[in-house]
């Protein structure tokens, strides 16, 4: 199962990251229900592909601008 998600706000990006984590955890629980040691072992070797492209340029610029304005008050 391959999924692609896109986010344009910090809120959406964080929601996607949380959802992806829950999906991985859910599959690991299904693989080894009730056996935490087996789940931990599977977590260490389970093949999962994850690619993230994170562009914080606009947020960093907004943060710098906000702090610069505060310093000039």
Buried (B, 14 or more C-beta within 10 A) or exposed (E): EEEEEEEEEEEEBEEBEEEBEEEBEEEBBEEBEEEEEEBEEBBEEEEEEEEEEEEEEEEEEEEEEEEEEEEEE
